[in-house]
């Protein structure tokens, strides 16, 4: 997702969550969204077989 789309997404959803972000908070939130998008992109092309199972959640 282009950075401009992430900014538009942030501007659209923040008020829906009841958030009023200062410019500094908006910049930090946008940076986090950009980082999340970069991490998620590394999984998009991950090959999965039909019989691959999700990992079990381990709780301590």
Secondary structure, 3 states (H helix, E strand, C coil): CCHHHHHHHHHHHHHHCCCCCCHHHHHHHHHHHHHHHHHHHHHHCCCCCCCCCCCCCCCC
